Amino acid sequence: MRNHELPLDIEDIGFSHIPVLSQEVVEGLAVRPEGHYLDATVGGGGHSRLILESAPDVRLTALDQDEDALSAAKKELAVFEERVQFIHVNFSAYEFPENTFDGIIADLGVSSYHLDTPERGFSFRREASLDMRMDKRQSLTAADVINEWDEAELANIFFKYGEERLSRRIARRIVEQRPFQTTTELATAIASSVPGKYRHGRIHPATRVFQALRIAVNDELKALETFLTKAPNALVPGGRIAIISFHSLEDRIVKHSLRGSSLLQVLTKKPITATEEEISNNPRARSAKLRIAERKI
């Protein structure tokens, strides 16, 4: 969901079951009857449902580090009963069984649920505590990063993970004004630290900083690198892996990891992107990039 859209009423918030690039994922994985598939980021269960429906007697293992996502997926996929196994784990920490899966899917996008649920602290559109933990079992929060990390560290993550060109200026203002307790306090401080023309641009000046904070809190890029190193071993020969990313930092890691694996043959020279029709129905798909590779035989 785009940052300028109004949040939903909290009573109506739930995990979206509209998977991006759904047809492309199912075709790309070449789902086969009686196959065993791994959804490494099950979310609301949208991609998993399509995989389970696309061929007879398909089995699926569903992972997610977010217990709210796992609960939503269990409801969405209840009809498939014992054909689905659910595991509460970050995909980088999963013990991948060798030569097991006919296909692996990972959708790296942040769900509308996270952005629209104020108490999770991912968005500055509503006042909330600075949290941003995908896995609520971990201790590090966005408040810890903002209030305890030094100015150079903050500037570095804003530049590296948010591609924020005013990273040093923003970090300086944050250190001057901290501690911060809420998302809106932080967003206001960020906006006040940048020039007026930047403040009133197409996106809110806090957008890139909040992305950077989320990546840092959840160690997302390191987790992705670890996952991509381990996952190919879990594919059977001829099995496929499909990864959907939503920003350039992730896509770069996915591209180089798939190309650099001695076990994989890349099937997508360029990433697959959404059609205009899909984008009109689901604006979230606009920035999605799908890359697919196959385990060598």
Backbone hydrogen bonds in HBPLUS format (Angstrom, degrees):
<---DONOR---> <-ACCEPTOR-->    atom                        ^
c    i                          cat <-CA-CA->   ^        H-A-AA   ^      H-
h    n   atom  resd res      DA  || num        DHA   H-A  angle D-A-AA Bond
n    s   type  num  typ     dist DA aas  dist angle  dist       angle   num
A0005-GLU N   A0002-ARG O   3.12 MM   3  5.71 164.4  2.15 118.5 123.5     1
A0012-ASP N   A0009-ASP O   2.82 MM   3  5.50 146.6  1.93 121.0 130.3     2
A0013-ILE N   A0010-ILE O   3.35 MM   3  5.27 157.6  2.41  99.1 105.6     3
A0025-VAL N   A0021-LEU O   2.89 MM   4  6.09 148.3  1.99 153.0 162.2     4
A0026-VAL N   A0022-SER O   3.10 MM   4  6.37 171.1  2.11 156.6 157.5     5
A0027-GLU N   A0023-GLN O   2.97 MM   4  6.09 166.5  1.99 152.0 156.3     6
A0028-GLY N   A0024-GLU O   2.81 MM   4  5.71 150.0  1.89 135.0 144.8     7
A0029-LEU N   A0025-VAL O   2.87 MM   4  6.03 149.0  1.96 150.4 157.3     8
A0030-ALA N   A0027-GLU O   3.12 MM   3  5.04 139.0  2.29  94.9 106.9     9
A0035-GLY N   A0032-ARG O   3.06 MM   3  5.38 144.4  2.19 137.5 134.2    10
A0034-GLU N   A0056-PRO O   2.86 MM  22  6.23 159.1  1.90 163.0 166.7    11
A0059-ARG N   A0035-GLY O   2.85 MM  24  6.21 170.0  1.86 165.9 169.3    12
A0102-ASP N   A0036-HIS O   2.69 MM  66  5.49 157.2  1.74 157.2 165.4    13
A0037-TYR N   A0059-ARG O   2.92 MM  22  6.28 161.1  1.96 142.5 146.7    14
A0061-THR N   A0037-TYR O   2.81 MM  24  6.27 157.2  1.86 158.8 166.3    15
A0038-LEU N   A0103-GLY O   2.93 MM  65  6.36 155.7  1.99 150.1 158.1    16
A0105-ILE N   A0038-LEU O   2.88 MM  67  6.32 159.6  1.93 165.3 171.7    17
A0039-ASP N   A0061-THR O   2.88 MM  22  6.22 162.6  1.91 160.9 166.8    18
A0063-LEU N   A0039-ASP O   2.85 MM  24  6.16 170.5  1.86 170.5 169.4    19
A0040-ALA N   A0105-ILE O   2.85 MM  65  6.11 155.6  1.91 169.8 177.0    20
A0042-VAL N   A0063-LEU O   2.86 MM  21  5.78 168.6  1.87 168.7 170.2    21
A0045-GLY N   A0042-VAL O   2.77 MM   3  5.15 150.6  1.86 148.9 145.8    22
A0049-ARG N   A0045-GLY O   2.93 MM   4  6.02 158.2  1.97 151.8 156.6    23
A0050-LEU N   A0046-GLY O   3.34 MM   4  6.61 162.4  2.38 145.9 149.7    24
A0051-ILE N   A0047-HIS O   3.02 MM   4  6.30 156.7  2.07 152.5 159.0    25
A0052-LEU N   A0048-SER O   2.92 MM   4  6.14 164.7  1.94 156.0 159.9    26
A0053-GLU N   A0049-ARG O   2.91 MM   4  6.06 143.0  2.05 146.7 157.1    27
A0054-SER N   A0050-LEU O   3.09 MM   4  5.99 125.6  2.40 137.7 149.4    28
A0054-SER N   A0051-ILE O   3.31 MM   3  5.30 143.5  2.45  96.7 106.6    29
A0060-LEU N   A0083-ARG O   2.89 MM  23  6.30 159.7  1.93 165.8 168.5    30
A0085-GLN N   A0060-LEU O   2.95 MM  25  6.46 154.5  2.02 154.6 162.9    31
A0062-ALA N   A0085-GLN O   2.74 MM  23  6.02 172.2  1.74 171.1 173.8    32
A0087-ILE N   A0062-ALA O   2.86 MM  25  6.18 152.7  1.93 167.3 170.0    33
A0064-ASP N   A0087-ILE O   3.28 MM  23  6.79 142.2  2.44 160.1 165.9    34
A0089-VAL N   A0064-ASP O   3.03 MM  25  5.52 129.1  2.30 113.5 122.1    35
A0070-LEU N   A0066-ASP O   3.07 MM   4  6.41 159.6  2.11 152.0 157.9    36
A0071-SER N   A0067-GLU O   3.00 MM   4  6.16 155.3  2.06 143.6 149.6    37
A0072-ALA N   A0068-ASP O   3.06 MM   4  6.31 156.7  2.12 145.4 151.4    38
A0073-ALA N   A0069-ALA O   2.87 MM   4  6.13 157.9  1.92 153.1 159.4    39
A0074-LYS N   A0070-LEU O   2.96 MM   4  6.17 150.9  2.05 146.1 153.4    40
A0075-LYS N   A0071-SER O   3.29 MM   4  6.59 150.5  2.38 142.9 149.3    41
A0076-GLU N   A0072-ALA O   3.00 MM   4  6.26 164.3  2.02 150.6 155.3    42
A0077-LEU N   A0073-ALA O   2.87 MM   4  5.91 150.7  1.96 150.2 156.7    43
A0078-ALA N   A0075-LYS O   3.43 MM   3  5.19 169.2  2.44 101.2 103.8    44
A0080-PHE N   A0077-LEU O   3.02 MM   3  5.74 157.2  2.07 120.2 126.6    45
A0081-GLU N   A0078-ALA O   3.02 MM   3  5.36 161.5  2.05 113.8 119.8    46
A0083-ARG N   A0080-PHE O   3.03 MM   3  5.64 162.9  2.06 141.0 141.3    47
A0084-VAL N   A0081-GLU O   3.33 MM   3  6.35 169.7  2.34 128.2 129.1    48
A0093-ALA N   A0090-ASN O   2.84 MM   3  5.44 148.1  1.95 120.3 129.6    49
A0099-ASN N   A0233-ASN O   2.93 MM 134  6.28 162.8  1.96 149.9 146.9    50
A0100-THR N   A0234-ALA O   2.83 MM 134  5.41 150.7  1.92 124.7 131.6    51
A0101-PHE N   A0234-ALA O   2.81 MM 133  6.00 166.7  1.82 162.6 163.1    52
A0236-VAL N   A0101-PHE O   2.92 MM 135  5.75 154.2  1.98 147.2 145.6    53
A0240-ARG N   A0102-ASP O   3.16 MM 138  6.49 150.7  2.25 132.3 130.6    54
A0104-ILE N   A0240-ARG O   2.84 MM 136  6.40 143.5  1.97 148.4 159.3    55
A0242-ALA N   A0104-ILE O   2.78 MM 138  6.19 160.9  1.81 163.7 170.1    56
A0106-ALA N   A0242-ALA O   3.02 MM 136  6.53 146.8  2.14 157.7 166.2    57
A0244-ILE N   A0106-ALA O   2.86 MM 138  6.27 167.0  1.88 163.3 166.5    58
A0108-LEU N   A0244-ILE O   2.86 MM 136  5.91 171.0  1.87 162.4 163.9    59
A0114-HIS N   A0111-SER O   3.13 MM   3  5.52 123.7  2.47 103.8 115.2    60
A0115-LEU N   A0111-SER O   3.43 MM   4  6.86 159.2  2.48 146.3 151.2    61
A0116-ASP N   A0112-SER O   2.80 MM   4  5.86 146.2  1.91 152.7 162.5    62
A0117-THR N   A0113-TYR O   2.96 MM   4  5.85 116.1  2.38 144.5 155.4    63
A0120-ARG N   A0117-THR O   3.04 MM   3  5.87 162.1  2.07 128.3 133.7    64
A0121-GLY N   A0118-PRO O   2.94 MM   3  5.66 158.4  1.98 123.5 129.8    65
A0132-MET N   A0120-ARG O   2.94 MM  12  5.83 164.9  1.97 154.7 159.4    66
A0183-THR N   A0128-ALA O   2.78 MM  55  5.55 149.1  1.88 154.2 164.7    67
A0131-ASP N   A0129-SER O   2.98 MM   2  5.74 111.5  2.47 114.3  97.6    68
A0130-LEU N   A0181-GLN O   3.31 MM  51  6.22 143.8  2.45 139.2 138.7    69
A0143-ALA N   A0130-LEU O   3.05 MM  13  4.95 140.4  2.21 137.2 127.9    70
A0142-ALA N   A0131-ASP O   2.78 MM  11  5.02 152.4  1.86 129.9 139.1    71
A0138-GLN N   A0135-ASP O   3.10 MM   3  6.02 167.8  2.12 126.7 129.5    72
A0145-VAL N   A0141-THR O   3.27 MM   4  6.68 157.2  2.33 146.9 152.1    73
A0146-ILE N   A0142-ALA O   2.94 MM   4  6.15 175.3  1.94 159.5 160.0    74
A0147-ASN N   A0143-ALA O   2.92 MM   4  5.84 161.0  1.96 148.1 153.6    75
A0148-GLU N   A0144-ASP O   2.94 MM   4  5.56 136.7  2.13 140.8 148.8    76
A0149-TRP N   A0145-VAL O   3.11 MM   4  5.29 156.6  2.17 131.7 138.0    77
A0154-LEU N   A0150-ASP O   3.03 MM   4  6.34 161.8  2.06 158.8 164.3    78
A0155-ALA N   A0151-GLU O   2.94 MM   4  6.16 169.7  1.95 154.9 157.7    79
A0156-ASN N   A0152-ALA O   2.96 MM   4  6.07 152.2  2.04 142.8 150.7    80
A0157-ILE N   A0153-GLU O   3.04 MM   4  6.36 160.5  2.07 152.6 156.1    81
A0158-PHE N   A0154-LEU O   2.98 MM   4  6.18 162.0  2.01 156.5 162.0    82
A0159-PHE N   A0155-ALA O   3.03 MM   4  6.16 154.0  2.10 144.1 150.9    83
A0160-LYS N   A0156-ASN O   2.79 MM   4  5.87 166.2  1.81 152.6 157.4    84
A0161-TYR N   A0157-ILE O   2.82 MM   4  5.35 155.8  1.88 135.1 143.4    85
A0162-GLY N   A0158-PHE O   3.10 MM   4  4.92 131.8  2.34 108.8 121.2    86
A0164-GLU N   A0158-PHE O   3.13 MM   6  5.64 162.5  2.16 132.2 135.2    87
A0163-GLU N   A0159-PHE O   3.07 MM   4  4.55 124.4  2.39 107.6 115.6    88
A0167-SER N   A0164-GLU O   3.29 MM   3  5.35 136.8  2.49 118.3 115.3    89
A0170-ILE N   A0166-LEU O   3.04 MM   4  6.23 163.9  2.06 160.7 165.5    90
A0171-ALA N   A0167-SER O   2.92 MM   4  6.03 162.3  1.96 148.1 153.5    91
A0172-ARG N   A0168-ARG O   2.97 MM   4  6.10 157.2  2.02 146.9 152.8    92
A0173-ARG N   A0169-ARG O   3.21 MM   4  6.48 160.0  2.25 144.9 149.3    93
A0174-ILE N   A0170-ILE O   3.00 MM   4  6.25 159.5  2.04 153.1 159.0    94
A0175-VAL N   A0171-ALA O   3.01 MM   4  6.24 164.9  2.04 153.3 156.4    95
A0176-GLU N   A0172-ARG O   3.03 MM   4  6.26 152.5  2.11 146.4 154.3    96
A0177-GLN N   A0173-ARG O   3.06 MM   4  6.23 146.4  2.17 146.7 154.8    97
A0178-ARG N   A0174-ILE O   2.87 MM   4  5.77 128.6  2.13 151.9 163.0    98
A0186-LEU N   A0182-THR O   3.25 MM   4  6.51 162.1  2.29 146.2 150.5    99
A0187-ALA N   A0183-THR O   2.97 MM   4  6.20 161.7  2.00 149.5 154.9   100
A0188-THR N   A0184-THR O   2.99 MM   4  6.08 156.7  2.05 145.6 151.1   101
A0189-ALA N   A0185-GLU O   3.11 MM   4  6.36 157.0  2.16 146.3 152.2   102
A0190-ILE N   A0186-LEU O   2.96 MM   4  6.24 157.7  2.01 153.4 159.6   103
A0191-ALA N   A0187-ALA O   2.98 MM   4  6.17 163.7  2.00 148.4 152.7   104
A0192-SER N   A0188-THR O   3.01 MM   4  6.19 149.2  2.10 144.5 152.8   105
A0193-SER N   A0190-ILE O   3.07 MM   3  5.27 149.6  2.16 104.2 113.5   106
A0198-TYR N   A0195-PRO O   3.03 MM   3  5.34 128.8  2.30 106.6 120.1   107
A0199-ARG N   A0195-PRO O   2.90 MM   4  6.14 146.9  2.01 149.0 159.9   108
A0200-HIS N   A0196-GLY O   3.12 MM   4  6.34 141.2  2.28 149.1 156.7   109
A0201-GLY N   A0198-TYR O   3.39 MM   3  5.24 155.7  2.46 109.6 106.3   110
A0207-THR N   A0204-HIS O   2.99 MM   3  5.55 166.1  2.01 123.3 127.9   111
A0210-PHE N   A0206-ALA O   2.91 MM   4  6.07 160.2  1.94 160.2 165.3   112
A0211-GLN N   A0207-THR O   3.06 MM   4  6.36 152.6  2.13 145.7 153.3   113
A0212-ALA N   A0208-ARG O   2.95 MM   4  6.17 160.7  1.99 145.7 150.9   114
A0213-LEU N   A0209-VAL O   2.87 MM   4  6.13 156.7  1.92 150.4 156.8   115
A0214-ARG N   A0210-PHE O   3.01 MM   4  6.16 163.4  2.04 147.5 151.4   116
A0215-ILE N   A0211-GLN O   3.02 MM   4  6.28 161.6  2.06 153.1 157.8   117
A0216-ALA N   A0212-ALA O   2.94 MM   4  6.15 157.7  1.99 148.0 154.4   118
A0217-VAL N   A0213-LEU O   2.80 MM   4  5.98 170.2  1.81 159.9 162.3   119
A0218-ASN N   A0214-ARG O   3.12 MM   4  6.17 162.3  2.16 146.3 150.8   120
A0219-ASP N   A0215-ILE O   2.84 MM   4  5.55 105.7  2.40 132.7 149.0   121
A0220-GLU N   A0215-ILE O   3.02 MM   5  5.03 150.9  2.11 137.6 145.0   122
A0219-ASP N   A0216-ALA O   3.25 MM   3  4.91 153.2  2.32  95.0 102.9   123
A0223-ALA N   A0219-ASP O   3.03 MM   4  6.18 159.8  2.07 153.7 160.3   124
A0224-LEU N   A0220-GLU O   2.91 MM   4  6.10 152.1  1.99 144.5 152.1   125
A0225-GLU N   A0221-LEU O   2.98 MM   4  6.22 159.7  2.02 146.2 151.2   126
A0226-THR N   A0222-LYS O   2.98 MM   4  6.21 160.7  2.02 151.1 156.0   127
A0227-PHE N   A0223-ALA O   2.93 MM   4  6.11 164.9  1.95 150.3 154.6   128
A0228-LEU N   A0224-LEU O   2.93 MM   4  6.12 165.1  1.96 154.1 157.6   129
A0229-THR N   A0225-GLU O   3.07 MM   4  6.25 134.4  2.29 139.2 150.7   130
A0229-THR N   A0226-THR O   3.18 MM   3  5.17 131.7  2.43  96.0 109.0   131
A0230-LYS N   A0226-THR O   3.10 MM   4  6.36 153.0  2.18 151.3 158.0   132
A0231-ALA N   A0227-PHE O   2.85 MM   4  5.81 166.4  1.87 163.0 166.3   133
A0234-ALA N   A0231-ALA O   2.83 MM   3  5.38 148.1  1.93 119.6 129.5   134
A0235-LEU N   A0232-PRO O   3.18 MM   3  5.49 161.3  2.22 109.1 114.9   135
A0239-GLY N   A0236-VAL O   2.76 MM   3  5.10 156.8  1.81 138.5 140.3   136
A0238-GLY N   A0295-ARG O   2.93 MM  57  5.03 155.0  1.99 126.7 134.5   137
A0295-ARG N   A0239-GLY O   2.73 MM  56  5.36 169.7  1.74 167.6 171.3   138
A0241-ILE N   A0293-ALA O   2.87 MM  52  5.43 159.2  1.92 153.3 159.4   139
A0293-ALA N   A0241-ILE O   3.00 MM  52  5.43 153.1  2.07 149.9 158.5   140
A0243-ILE N   A0291-ARG O   2.95 MM  48  5.45 164.7  1.97 158.8 163.5   141
A0291-ARG N   A0243-ILE O   2.99 MM  48  5.45 159.7  2.03 150.3 156.0   142
A0245-SER N   A0289-LYS O   2.92 MM  44  5.33 158.0  1.96 149.8 153.3   143
A0289-LYS N   A0245-SER O   2.90 MM  44  5.33 149.4  2.00 151.8 158.0   144
A0251-ASP N   A0247-HIS O   3.06 MM   4  6.27 173.1  2.07 157.6 159.8   145
A0252-ARG N   A0248-SER O   2.93 MM   4  5.92 157.0  1.98 146.8 151.7   146
A0253-ILE N   A0249-LEU O   3.37 MM   4  6.60 158.5  2.42 140.3 145.2   147
A0254-VAL N   A0250-GLU O   2.91 MM   4  6.21 165.7  1.93 160.9 165.1   148
A0255-LYS N   A0251-ASP O   2.87 MM   4  5.99 169.6  1.88 152.5 155.5   149
A0256-HIS N   A0252-ARG O   3.08 MM   4  6.22 172.4  2.09 151.1 153.0   150
A0257-SER N   A0253-ILE O   2.89 MM   4  5.92 155.9  1.95 149.8 157.2   151
A0258-LEU N   A0254-VAL O   2.98 MM   4  6.04 168.4  1.99 156.0 158.5   152
A0259-ARG N   A0255-LYS O   3.10 MM   4  6.19 163.3  2.12 145.9 151.1   153
A0260-GLY N   A0256-HIS O   2.83 MM   4  5.75 145.1  1.95 136.9 147.1   154
A0264-LEU N   A0261-SER O   3.42 MM   3  5.53 155.8  2.49 101.6 107.8   155
A0296-LYS N   A0263-LEU O   2.78 MM  33  5.69 172.8  1.78 161.7 163.1   156
A0265-GLN N   A0294-GLU O   2.76 MM  29  5.15 150.1  1.85 144.5 154.8   157
A0294-GLU N   A0265-GLN O   2.84 MM  29  5.15 160.5  1.88 138.2 143.5   158
A0267-LEU N   A0292-ILE O   2.89 MM  25  5.57 165.2  1.91 142.0 145.9   159
A0272-ILE N   A0290-LEU O   2.85 MM  18  4.89 163.8  1.87 145.9 145.2   160
A0290-LEU N   A0272-ILE O   2.90 MM  18  4.89 161.1  1.93 142.6 148.6   161
A0279-ILE N   A0275-THR O   3.02 MM   4  6.31 163.0  2.05 152.7 157.7   162
A0280-SER N   A0276-GLU O   2.96 MM   4  6.13 151.4  2.04 144.3 151.4   163
A0281-ASN N   A0277-GLU O   3.18 MM   4  6.44 142.6  2.33 141.2 150.8   164
A0281-ASN N   A0278-GLU O   3.08 MM   3  5.11 124.5  2.41  95.6 109.9   165
A0282-ASN N   A0278-GLU O   2.72 MM   4  5.83 141.5  1.86 150.4 162.8   166
A0285-ALA N   A0282-ASN O   2.89 MM   3  5.85 166.6  1.91 133.6 137.0   167
A0286-ARG N   A0283-PRO O   3.07 MM   3  5.65 168.3  2.08 119.8 123.6   168
A0288-ALA N   A0285-ALA O   3.11 MM   3  5.15 158.7  2.15 107.8 114.5   169
